[in-house]
């Protein structure tokens, strides 16, 4: 079994980040991840923490952006990017990675990690979705090498957490706290 975690990267002032976490009602640890960059690591219930609504709240202050990260079993990573309280871009590392589910009529379907549904026998799109480096640059500290970021976003990785770490490195962000589970974030003692 691989690594699974859900975290949020937020930009802006610490007071705004703390206020958004409080407004969310979620228990979370906030850890510095770069200049005016914060890893927000929410409490996981049964191994999972919802991050979309939290990222929306964190992106509401003027000029703030947030990214929700969901890494599942080292196999697939879904990212939602938010500005002004709205989702403006989604990324999925592997569109062929789906789970089985059932629709309202009890038909078996396939669902990817962005929530897109496909009939059971549908040919699935291949490769990553949303590998647009320009969408990620508002998260960056300093200049971004867009060619390097494109390489990371479109690359094939044995372990998705390695891809996540390389992407954050290209953006000038400390990846370590954004790969913590809640228990690891508490144990780190790095929370502010």
Secondary structure by P-SEA (a helix, b strand, c coil): cbbbbbbbbbbccaaaaaaaaaaaccbbbbbbccccbbbbbccccccccccaaaaaaaaccccbbbbbbbbccccbbbbbbbccccccbbbbccccccccccccccccccccccccccccccccccccccccccccccccccccaaaaaaaaaacccccaaaaaaaaaaaaccccccccccaaaaaaacccc
